[in-house]
């Protein structure tokens, strides 16, 4: 499809910038775009937005229709399943006609009078972006610490509210991570503050009620720039825990929550590539760890008073085929969230050793996870379940009676949805090195596999983050118009265990890209789609994946959506003032090292744009993005415009008021999805 020739295509000016390291020179003609305060930069971004709007003007009504259609499937007056903690039932609800949640609670009984804690609709007034961060309630239930971000750079301002009087105390704490933790004295609050420049979470403070935040004491400062720090309280309420983690290494400190003025004690000192996490129960800590080469992790325990690793003993030993992802501890039972052959499993183990079994799940493309279970003494496990064809459910499982109660099933409004009309399956593509890569698919029943189906292939593939096959009511707008949706579980995730991640990072990073391409070829070969109907989508590190595949095999795709894409890998990873850079060395490599530099340079999308044909492309970003800076996609698009030899669409949409997560309103974000879907559907000639 040709670009609209009546609209002037944005053309960025070029200012030659030499970037030299390891006796290698790169020329970056668009380096000048890095200055967010430069009026020329803003003018250029506005011109790109105008161009995108004009190019898709003929789809404006369709975008509105898609927005209303997607919005129409969502229940307007919705509420979470209440959960009980420390004598109160907590509820999050949405009211009809309002964009933001309302947080409330009821004392002891769900029939009690409702107490509104926070109405985000009121709090958001006057702000183009609004996000309520973490809420922490004091042990006596009288105070709440809460945080707010009105810029979308994930820099939260922390406040304290008196829940008895409704007063919000005048003192505020700026530039925090958003979460905070009360000690058991109802006076002491711990929180993490970020570095002003890099936004790295690096310092834990102790704040005393009714004192100025300027007097807050530093209890821990993380000096290593590759680590981030955080603080929380154990479910048992006995310990305050400071965690400090990098990609490959972790370290924890503990303090009795009844004595918050004492010093934290190191649980187990950091050792390179020793990962562990801790939970407390009775007189023991329970540890998920990769100690002694346990690649897929094992579960160990140790006494409260002897926490160093030589005292850890096995509860669940390491297994090559089973990844331990998480645990949940109750007074009578241990619940283990495991993953085997790509599928989530919930294992129930009684502390008395009499019971040890798995929940039965029959679907091959489902997702299940342990839910919110703050009550240590409960006989009920709350968990979630959904699949590509089944809306999400919140389910309570009673350990004693073995009964399951569906507390809530996601409602899909509009009257047209019937899960029996859709089909999902998992297939396997063989990658070029012989490894089998799973693909989860969903589509309307009855489609013919003749190569004529439009197919949207999605993947992420970094940080061990796994995209499980999940239900989306929004996605129905594609499925109902004949699209197949595919999630490629490429290396770089942990879908097939920890080794699946290890084989998709650092010097094995290209496996992520070639896996995706080999999945594309398999989908074409098996006639799920064809080159003229295949579309690819990814965001953030998945946007890097999109940048890599269009450089490597642009001919395979008719269209690509790259959302907030991380595409200028070398320049970003050499700039340690940019948020996230130093903590990412164990994921991508450190280009200050020549060997790493040379490897990254072979795939970094911005460095590998060439004079050739590229698919139709839509690139999106947020001006205030703290994860992937706006200038990465801005420079990439400018270079693509300069070098590409085709007449295909290249559109760049910048949300001038948002960051990495896009718009903050409940429905506002659907407008961005409607834009993306209209772009895809327009390429297929579908206009209604």
C-alpha distance (Angstrom), angle and dihedral (degrees) to the residues before:
residue distance angle dihedral
X1 . . .
X2 3.80 . .
X3 3.76 124.9 .
X4 3.76 116.8 -107.3
X5 3.79 102.4 -91.0
X6 3.81 93.2 -163.6
X7 3.78 90.4 68.4
X8 3.76 120.2 72.3
X9 3.78 109.6 -115.3
X10 3.81 110.6 -128.3
X11 3.76 112.3 -107.3
X12 3.78 117.7 -168.2
X13 3.77 119.6 -145.7
X14 3.79 117.0 -113.8
X15 3.78 123.6 -128.6
X16 3.78 111.7 177.6
X17 3.81 113.2 -124.8
X18 3.81 120.4 -178.8
X19 3.79 114.7 -146.2
X20 3.80 111.3 -170.1
X21 3.80 131.6 -178.7
X22 3.83 134.2 139.7
X23 3.84 88.7 16.1
X24 3.81 88.3 -64.1
X25 3.80 122.4 121.3
X26 3.80 123.8 -154.2
X27 3.79 120.5 -174.4
X28 3.81 113.9 -142.8
X29 3.81 109.5 -171.6
X30 3.81 92.8 178.8
X31 3.80 100.8 47.5
X32 3.82 88.0 113.4
X33 3.81 89.5 74.4
X34 3.83 89.9 75.1
X35 3.81 92.3 87.0
X36 3.81 109.0 89.6
X37 3.82 90.3 -173.6
X38 3.81 94.4 56.0
X39 3.81 109.8 109.0
X40 3.80 90.4 -147.3
X41 3.81 90.1 57.0
X42 3.80 91.8 51.6
X43 3.81 90.7 45.3
X44 3.81 90.3 52.4
X45 3.82 92.4 49.1
X46 3.80 90.3 49.2
X47 3.80 89.5 50.4
X48 3.82 89.6 52.5
X49 3.80 90.0 50.7
X50 3.80 91.3 49.1
X51 3.80 90.3 49.7
X52 3.81 92.4 50.6
X53 3.78 91.5 47.6
X54 3.80 92.2 49.2
X55 3.81 92.7 44.9
X56 3.80 91.3 52.9
X57 3.81 95.9 36.2
X58 3.80 90.5 112.6
X59 3.83 87.9 59.8
X60 3.82 96.6 49.7
X61 3.80 94.9 103.1
X62 3.80 89.8 43.4
X63 3.81 89.6 52.1
X64 3.81 89.7 52.3
X65 3.79 90.5 48.1
X66 3.80 91.6 49.2
X67 3.81 90.6 48.1
X68 3.80 92.2 51.6
X69 3.80 90.9 44.1
X70 3.82 93.2 52.7
X71 3.79 92.3 41.2
X72 3.80 89.1 48.5
X73 3.82 91.7 62.4
X74 3.81 92.5 56.9
X75 3.79 121.3 86.3
X76 3.79 107.0 -117.4
X77 3.82 96.7 -157.3
X78 3.78 100.1 45.2
X79 3.80 133.6 153.0
X80 3.77 137.0 -169.1
X81 3.79 122.1 -116.2
X82 3.83 104.2 -90.9
X83 3.79 116.8 -113.4
X84 3.80 126.4 -161.1
X85 3.77 124.9 -129.3
X86 3.78 129.2 166.3
X87 3.81 95.3 -18.9
X88 3.81 99.1 -42.2
X89 3.79 134.6 95.3
X90 3.82 111.0 -137.1
X91 3.81 122.6 -152.3
X92 3.81 135.2 -177.6
X93 3.79 115.0 -161.0
X94 3.78 142.4 173.3
X95 3.79 123.2 -146.2
X96 3.78 125.7 -147.7
X97 3.79 113.7 -88.2
X98 3.80 93.5 15.3
X99 3.79 127.7 110.1
X100 3.79 102.5 -156.6
X101 3.81 137.1 58.0
X102 3.79 128.1 -102.0
X103 3.81 117.4 -143.3
X104 3.79 118.0 -151.9
X105 3.81 143.1 156.6
X106 3.80 141.1 -155.1
X107 3.80 125.4 -151.2
X108 3.82 115.6 -114.5
X109 3.83 95.9 -41.1
X110 3.79 133.4 55.0
X111 3.81 85.4 -136.4
X112 3.80 91.3 61.5
X113 3.80 123.9 105.3
X114 3.78 112.8 -75.0
X115 3.80 116.4 -116.1
X116 3.81 114.6 -157.3
X117 3.79 109.8 -140.2
X118 3.81 101.0 175.8
X119 3.80 131.1 -0.2
X120 3.80 103.1 -164.0
X121 3.80 91.2 -170.2
X122 3.80 89.1 67.0
X123 3.79 93.5 39.6
X124 3.82 92.6 51.0
X125 3.81 94.9 55.7
X126 3.80 111.5 122.6
X127 3.80 93.6 15.7
X128 3.84 122.0 104.4
X129 3.81 86.7 -156.8
X130 3.81 127.0 31.0
X131 3.78 133.2 172.9
X132 3.79 127.9 170.7
X133 3.79 109.2 -147.2
X134 3.79 127.5 -161.2
X135 3.81 123.0 -22.2
X136 3.81 117.2 -152.2
X137 3.81 121.5 -174.3
X138 3.81 120.1 -153.5
X139 3.82 118.9 -118.6
X140 3.82 92.0 -106.1
X141 3.84 89.8 52.1
X142 3.81 91.8 -125.4
X143 3.81 102.4 106.0
X144 3.79 135.8 46.5
X145 3.77 126.7 -164.8
X146 3.79 111.9 -156.5
X147 3.79 138.2 168.2
X148 3.80 137.6 -143.3
X149 3.82 134.8 -158.6
X150 3.82 117.0 -168.0
X151 3.82 97.9 168.2
X152 3.83 103.7 49.6
X153 3.78 96.6 -124.7
X154 3.81 91.7 114.2
X155 3.78 90.9 -113.6
X156 3.79 103.8 134.3
X157 3.79 128.8 -162.2
X158 3.81 111.6 -141.0
X159 3.82 123.0 -140.6
X160 3.82 136.4 174.9
X161 3.80 122.5 -135.7
X162 3.80 127.0 -164.1
X163 3.81 103.0 -135.0
X164 3.80 92.7 -162.4
X165 3.82 97.8 54.2
X166 3.81 98.6 21.7
X167 3.81 90.3 -127.1
X168 3.80 118.8 146.6
X169 3.80 106.9 -147.8
X170 3.81 114.9 -120.4
X171 3.79 95.8 -125.6
X172 3.80 115.1 91.7
X173 3.79 133.6 -177.5
X174 3.79 116.9 -143.0
X175 3.80 134.0 -154.9
X176 3.81 97.9 25.6
X177 3.81 130.5 146.8
X178 3.81 89.1 -112.0
X179 3.78 99.4 -111.3
X180 3.82 128.2 94.0
X181 3.80 138.2 174.5
X182 3.81 131.9 -142.8
X183 3.79 122.5 -140.7
X184 3.81 115.7 -135.2
X185 3.84 93.0 -99.8
X186 3.83 91.5 74.0
X187 3.80 88.9 -130.6
X188 3.79 105.9 74.3
X189 3.79 123.4 75.0
X190 3.80 126.0 -173.8
X191 3.81 121.7 -158.6
X192 3.81 141.9 162.9
X193 3.79 122.6 -119.7
X194 3.80 126.6 -157.9
X195 3.77 132.1 -129.7
X196 3.82 105.7 -101.6
X197 3.82 93.7 -132.4
X198 3.80 107.3 32.6
X199 3.85 95.3 27.9
X200 3.79 87.5 -136.3
X201 3.79 112.1 155.6
X202 3.80 99.0 -121.8
X203 3.82 113.5 145.7
X204 3.82 134.0 57.0
X205 3.81 115.6 -155.5
X206 3.80 133.5 -167.8
X207 3.81 114.7 -140.2
X208 3.80 124.9 -166.8
X209 3.79 119.6 -147.9
X210 3.82 115.4 -106.2
X211 3.80 93.0 17.2
X212 3.79 128.8 104.8
X213 3.78 116.2 -93.2
X214 3.80 86.0 -130.4
X215 3.81 86.6 72.3
X216 3.82 93.3 53.4
X217 3.79 113.8 130.6
X218 3.80 124.4 -129.0
X219 3.81 108.2 -125.9
X220 3.80 96.5 174.3
X221 3.78 135.9 9.9
X222 3.81 120.0 -169.4
X223 3.78 106.1 -143.0
X224 3.81 97.4 178.8
X225 3.82 106.4 91.8
X226 3.82 91.8 -151.0
X227 3.84 91.5 63.4
X228 3.82 133.2 76.3
X229 3.78 123.5 -158.7
X230 3.82 134.0 -147.8
X231 3.80 139.8 167.7
X232 3.82 133.9 -139.6
X233 3.82 143.0 153.0
X234 3.80 123.3 -110.6
X235 3.81 117.5 -110.3
X236 3.82 87.4 -113.8
X237 3.85 86.9 62.2
X238 3.82 89.5 -133.5
X239 3.81 101.4 106.1
X240 3.78 139.9 44.4
X241 3.81 107.3 -147.7
X242 3.80 128.9 -159.0
X243 3.78 112.6 -160.1
X244 3.77 125.8 -165.1
X245 3.79 118.4 -174.3
X246 3.77 142.7 170.0
X247 3.80 127.3 -175.2
X248 3.82 92.4 -80.4
X249 3.81 107.7 15.0
X250 3.80 137.5 56.7
X251 3.78 138.8 -172.1
X252 3.81 131.8 -178.9
X253 3.80 136.0 -163.5
X254 3.80 124.4 -162.0
X255 3.80 136.2 -157.0
X256 3.79 131.0 178.4
X257 3.82 105.2 -105.5
X258 3.83 89.8 -138.7
X259 3.82 92.2 61.7
X260 3.83 104.8 44.4
X261 3.81 95.4 161.3
X262 3.79 93.5 63.6
X263 3.79 124.3 90.6
X264 3.80 124.0 -88.7
X265 3.81 116.5 -111.9
X266 3.81 122.7 -140.2
X267 3.80 110.7 -112.6
X268 3.82 95.5 -161.7
X269 3.80 121.2 -15.0
X270 3.78 116.4 -117.7
X271 3.76 118.9 -90.7
X272 3.79 121.5 -176.2
X273 3.84 109.6 -92.5
X274 3.83 94.1 2.5
X275 3.80 106.0 128.4
X276 3.77 124.2 -174.2
X277 3.80 142.1 151.8
X278 3.81 127.9 -163.2
X279 3.81 140.8 -141.7
X280 3.81 127.5 179.4
X281 3.80 130.7 -133.5
X282 3.82 129.1 161.8
X283 3.78 108.6 -41.5
X284 3.79 95.7 -21.0
X285 3.76 143.3 74.3
X286 3.81 118.8 -138.4
X287 3.79 116.0 -145.0
X288 3.81 131.2 -161.1
X289 3.80 103.7 -158.8
X290 3.79 146.9 157.2
X291 3.84 91.0 -142.6
X292 3.80 116.0 151.2
X293 3.79 94.7 16.6
X294 3.82 96.8 -53.5
X295 3.82 93.1 157.9
X296 3.82 94.0 178.0
X297 3.82 91.0 39.9
X298 3.79 130.3 -115.0
X299 3.81 133.9 -138.1
X300 3.79 118.1 -114.3
X301 3.79 136.1 167.7
X302 3.79 137.3 -150.5
X303 3.79 139.5 179.6
X304 3.81 118.6 -87.8
X305 3.77 89.3 -118.4
X306 3.81 99.1 45.8
X307 3.78 106.3 48.5
X308 3.81 104.8 151.9
X309 3.79 115.3 111.7
X310 3.81 97.8 -105.7
X311 3.82 86.9 69.3
X312 3.82 95.7 52.9
X313 3.83 115.2 111.7
X314 3.81 129.6 -169.0
X315 3.80 123.0 -96.5
X316 3.82 95.1 162.4
X317 3.81 111.7 13.5
X318 3.79 123.7 -142.8
X319 3.82 117.7 -78.4
X320 3.80 123.4 -166.9
X321 3.81 93.7 -142.4
X322 3.83 100.9 41.3
X323 3.81 127.1 68.0
X324 3.82 117.5 -156.6
X325 3.81 106.6 -143.4
X326 3.80 105.7 168.9
X327 3.80 146.1 -17.6
X328 3.81 135.2 -145.9
X329 3.80 120.3 -158.2
X330 3.82 125.5 -149.8
X331 3.80 128.8 173.3
X332 3.82 91.0 -102.1
X333 3.78 104.9 23.2
X334 3.76 146.7 38.5
X335 3.81 117.0 -144.6
X336 3.80 118.1 -160.4
X337 3.80 123.5 -163.2
X338 3.82 105.7 -149.7
X339 3.79 135.1 173.4
X340 3.79 124.8 -146.1
X341 3.82 126.9 170.6
X342 3.79 87.8 -6.5
X343 3.81 94.8 -57.1
X344 3.82 127.9 116.0
X345 3.79 116.5 -121.7
X346 3.80 130.9 -171.8
X347 3.81 114.8 -148.1
X348 3.82 120.2 -164.5
X349 3.82 118.0 -155.5
X350 3.82 124.6 176.1
X351 3.80 116.5 -142.0
X352 3.82 90.6 -128.9
X353 3.81 89.0 62.5
X354 3.82 94.8 -122.1
X355 3.82 97.3 111.2
X356 3.79 131.7 46.4
X357 3.82 118.4 153.4
X358 3.82 145.4 132.8
X359 3.79 129.3 -118.6
X360 3.81 109.9 -111.8
X361 3.83 114.2 -118.3
X362 3.78 117.9 176.2
X363 3.81 104.9 -174.7
X364 3.80 119.2 93.7
X365 3.80 96.0 -147.0
X366 3.79 104.1 41.4
X367 3.81 133.1 127.1
X368 3.79 125.5 -146.2
X369 3.79 131.1 171.6
X370 3.79 140.8 171.7
X371 3.80 108.1 -95.7
X372 3.81 133.4 -153.4
X373 3.81 108.4 -44.8
X374 3.82 107.9 162.0
X375 3.84 95.6 152.3
X376 3.79 108.2 92.2
X377 3.83 93.1 -168.6
X378 3.81 96.8 50.4
X379 3.81 123.1 124.2
X380 3.80 88.8 -155.0
X381 3.80 130.5 83.7
X382 3.79 115.7 -154.1
X383 3.80 114.8 -152.8
X384 3.79 138.9 160.0
X385 3.78 130.9 -126.6
X386 3.79 134.0 -174.3
X387 3.78 140.6 141.0
X388 3.79 137.8 -163.2
X389 3.82 88.8 -84.6
X390 3.83 101.4 27.7
X391 3.83 122.5 74.7
X392 3.78 116.6 -124.2
X393 3.80 118.8 -82.9
X394 3.78 131.5 -165.2
X395 3.79 108.2 -146.1
X396 3.81 133.3 -172.1
X397 3.80 116.7 -149.9
X398 3.80 119.2 -164.4
X399 3.80 110.8 -143.7
X400 3.82 93.2 -155.5
X401 3.82 102.2 43.9
X402 3.86 95.1 29.0
X403 3.81 87.9 -135.5
X404 3.81 122.8 147.1
X405 3.79 119.7 -148.1
X406 3.80 119.7 -169.0
X407 3.81 101.5 -140.3
X408 3.76 94.3 -177.9
X409 3.77 138.6 -1.4
X410 3.78 119.1 -162.5
X411 3.77 109.0 -103.0
X412 3.80 116.9 -135.2
X413 3.79 107.5 -160.2
X414 3.78 127.8 -163.7
X415 3.79 96.9 77.5
X416 3.81 95.4 -111.8
X417 3.80 103.0 88.3
X418 3.79 118.6 102.3
X419 3.79 115.5 160.3
X420 3.80 89.7 -148.6
X421 3.82 88.1 69.6
X422 3.81 92.1 66.2
X423 3.76 133.9 66.5
X424 3.79 131.1 -157.5
X425 3.77 131.7 -171.0
X426 3.76 142.6 161.7
X427 3.79 120.7 -124.7
X428 3.81 132.0 177.9
X429 3.79 128.4 -129.1
X430 3.78 120.8 -161.4
X431 3.81 111.3 -127.2
X432 3.80 121.3 -142.3
X433 3.82 91.5 -97.9
X434 3.81 91.7 53.0
X435 3.82 96.8 -101.7
X436 3.83 116.3 136.7
X437 3.80 113.7 -124.3
X438 3.83 118.4 -161.7
X439 3.82 122.1 -133.3
X440 3.83 123.0 -166.7
X441 3.81 113.5 -150.2
X442 3.80 135.6 -170.0
X443 3.81 128.8 -179.1
X444 3.79 142.9 143.1
X445 3.77 113.7 -74.3
X446 3.77 116.8 -102.8
X447 3.79 100.7 36.5
X448 3.78 116.6 145.1
X449 3.77 119.2 -126.0
X450 3.79 95.7 -134.7
X451 3.81 99.6 124.5
X452 3.79 94.1 -102.3
X453 3.82 97.8 102.3
X454 3.78 119.9 106.7
X455 3.80 108.1 -126.4
X456 3.81 130.2 -167.6
X457 3.80 111.8 -153.8
X458 3.80 115.7 -161.9
X459 3.81 132.7 -172.9
X460 3.80 142.4 153.2
X461 3.80 107.9 -175.0
X462 3.82 107.3 176.8
X463 3.81 142.1 100.3
X464 3.80 91.4 19.3
X465 3.82 86.7 -77.0
X466 3.79 109.3 152.6
X467 3.80 123.5 -149.7
X468 3.78 102.7 -151.7
X469 3.81 121.3 -160.0
X470 3.80 101.1 -89.7
X471 3.79 137.1 173.7
X472 3.81 119.5 -106.0
X473 3.79 124.0 -176.6
X474 3.81 87.7 -166.4
X475 3.82 91.0 58.3
X476 3.83 89.8 60.6
X477 3.82 87.7 79.4
X478 3.80 87.5 68.8
X479 3.81 98.0 37.5
X480 3.81 92.6 50.4
X481 3.80 89.4 54.3
X482 3.78 93.3 54.4
X483 3.79 102.8 -90.0
X484 3.79 123.3 141.6
X485 3.81 113.2 -144.3
X486 3.80 118.8 -148.6
X487 3.81 131.1 -174.7
X488 3.79 111.3 -160.4
X489 3.80 109.5 -152.9
X490 3.79 94.2 -149.9
X491 3.78 126.4 178.4
X492 3.79 112.5 -81.9
X493 3.81 92.0 62.9
X494 3.81 124.6 80.3
X495 3.79 94.7 -122.7
X496 3.81 91.4 123.2
X497 3.80 96.0 30.6
X498 3.76 137.5 -75.9
X499 3.81 93.3 -56.6
X500 3.82 88.2 60.6
X501 3.81 86.4 62.7
X502 3.80 95.1 43.2
X503 3.82 89.0 54.5
X504 3.81 92.0 55.3
X505 3.79 105.2 52.3
X506 3.81 141.5 64.6
X507 3.83 109.2 3.0
X508 3.82 89.6 -1.4
X509 3.83 94.1 53.4
X510 3.81 93.3 110.4
X511 3.83 88.6 67.2
X512 3.82 86.6 73.7
X513 3.80 91.1 57.9
X514 3.80 98.2 40.7
X515 3.82 90.9 46.0
X516 3.80 89.8 56.2
X517 3.82 92.0 47.2
X518 3.81 91.8 47.1
X519 3.82 89.3 50.1
X520 3.82 88.2 51.9
X521 3.80 91.1 51.5
X522 3.80 90.7 48.2
X523 3.82 92.2 51.1
X524 3.81 89.0 51.2
X525 3.81 93.4 45.0
X526 3.82 91.6 50.6
X527 3.83 88.7 49.1
X528 3.77 96.7 -119.2
X529 3.80 83.8 130.9
X530 3.81 142.6 -25.1
X531 3.80 136.5 -124.3
X532 3.79 91.8 -92.4
X533 3.81 91.5 54.2
X534 3.82 103.1 35.6
X535 3.82 119.4 108.6
X536 3.80 129.9 -177.4
X537 3.78 130.4 -155.8
X538 3.79 136.9 -178.0
X539 3.79 139.0 149.5
X540 3.82 136.2 -144.6
X541 3.84 104.8 -19.4
X542 3.81 83.6 4.9
X543 3.81 85.3 57.1
X544 3.80 87.5 58.0
X545 3.80 85.8 54.3
X546 3.82 89.2 53.6
X547 3.82 90.9 49.3
X548 3.80 90.8 50.8
X549 3.83 96.7 48.3
X550 3.80 94.6 48.9
X551 3.78 88.9 53.7
X552 3.80 93.5 45.6
X553 3.83 103.3 38.5
X554 3.81 110.7 3.6
X555 3.82 91.6 156.4
X556 3.82 92.2 68.9
X557 3.81 95.5 67.7
X558 3.78 134.8 61.9
X559 3.79 91.8 -166.5
X560 3.80 140.5 6.4
X561 3.81 131.9 -164.4
X562 3.82 114.8 -158.0
X563 3.81 110.8 -173.3
X564 3.83 119.4 -162.8
X565 3.83 87.3 -23.5
X566 3.81 124.0 -158.7
X567 3.80 96.1 -141.7
X568 3.82 109.0 142.4
X569 3.78 95.0 66.6
X570 3.81 102.6 160.7
X571 3.81 98.0 45.2
X572 3.80 92.1 45.6
X573 3.80 94.6 45.8
X574 3.83 90.0 50.2
X575 3.82 91.9 53.3
X576 3.79 107.4 76.9
X577 3.82 91.4 -177.8
X578 3.80 90.4 70.5
X579 3.82 116.1 93.5
X580 3.81 114.1 -97.8
X581 3.81 96.9 10.0
X582 3.81 101.4 113.4
X583 3.78 93.5 41.8
X584 3.80 90.5 54.8
X585 3.80 100.4 61.3
X586 3.81 91.9 97.5
X587 3.80 89.9 53.4
X588 3.81 102.9 45.5
X589 3.79 104.1 9.9
X590 3.80 128.8 -109.2
X591 3.83 111.7 -82.3
X592 3.80 89.4 -157.4
X593 3.80 80.0 78.4
X594 3.82 108.1 75.1
X595 3.80 95.7 -139.7
X596 3.81 91.7 52.4
X597 3.81 90.8 44.5
X598 3.79 92.5 54.4
X599 3.81 93.1 48.4
X600 3.81 95.3 47.5
X601 3.79 90.1 47.0
X602 3.81 89.9 61.4
X603 3.83 92.0 63.9
X604 3.83 109.2 18.8
X605 3.84 100.8 124.9
X606 3.80 97.3 -141.2
X607 3.80 92.3 49.7
X608 3.81 92.8 49.1
X609 3.81 102.7 49.3
X610 3.81 107.0 128.6
X611 3.78 140.1 -178.4
X612 3.80 99.2 -86.7
X613 3.79 142.4 98.8
X614 3.79 118.1 -65.8
X615 3.83 129.2 -170.2
X616 3.79 123.8 -105.4
X617 3.79 104.8 -74.0
X618 3.80 139.9 -164.5
X619 3.80 115.8 -169.0
X620 3.82 122.4 -171.6
X621 3.81 135.0 -171.1
X622 3.80 143.9 155.5
X623 3.79 122.0 -120.1
X624 3.81 92.2 -135.7
X625 3.79 96.8 43.3
X626 3.81 109.3 147.5
X627 3.80 95.9 -174.6
X628 3.82 101.5 50.2
X629 3.79 111.3 15.0
X630 3.83 115.2 -125.8
X631 3.83 91.6 -121.3
X632 3.81 93.3 68.3
X633 3.82 94.8 67.9
X634 3.83 90.4 33.3
X635 3.81 91.5 58.7
X636 3.81 92.3 40.7
X637 3.80 92.9 53.3
X638 3.82 91.0 47.1
X639 3.81 91.1 52.3
X640 3.81 92.2 45.7
X641 3.81 89.8 51.6
X642 3.80 89.9 51.0
X643 3.81 97.4 48.7
X644 3.80 111.4 25.5
X645 3.80 114.9 106.4
X646 3.81 100.1 -158.0
X647 3.79 133.9 86.1
X648 3.81 94.4 -131.4
X649 3.78 121.6 129.8
X650 3.80 118.4 -83.8
X651 3.79 109.6 -177.7
X652 3.80 128.4 175.5
X653 3.81 121.1 -164.6
X654 3.81 118.9 -170.8
X655 3.79 121.4 -170.7
X656 3.81 98.7 -144.9
X657 3.82 92.7 -163.3
X658 3.81 104.3 42.3
X659 3.77 143.7 63.1
X660 3.80 139.2 -146.9
X661 3.80 95.9 -38.2
X662 3.80 96.4 47.1
X663 3.79 124.6 -136.5
X664 3.81 118.2 5.5
X665 3.80 103.3 -145.5
X666 3.78 119.0 99.4
X667 3.79 93.8 -117.2
X668 3.81 100.0 18.1
X669 3.80 91.3 81.3
X670 3.81 89.3 59.0
X671 3.81 88.6 69.1
X672 3.80 88.0 64.9
X673 3.81 90.6 49.4
X674 3.81 89.8 48.3
X675 3.82 88.9 54.5
X676 3.82 91.1 51.2
X677 3.80 93.6 46.1
X678 3.82 92.3 46.3
X679 3.81 88.3 52.9
X680 3.82 91.3 53.3
X681 3.79 96.6 41.2
X682 3.80 91.7 47.0
X683 3.80 89.5 56.7
X684 3.80 87.1 55.1
X685 3.80 92.0 49.5
X686 3.82 91.1 -113.0
X687 3.78 111.4 140.1
X688 3.79 105.6 165.2
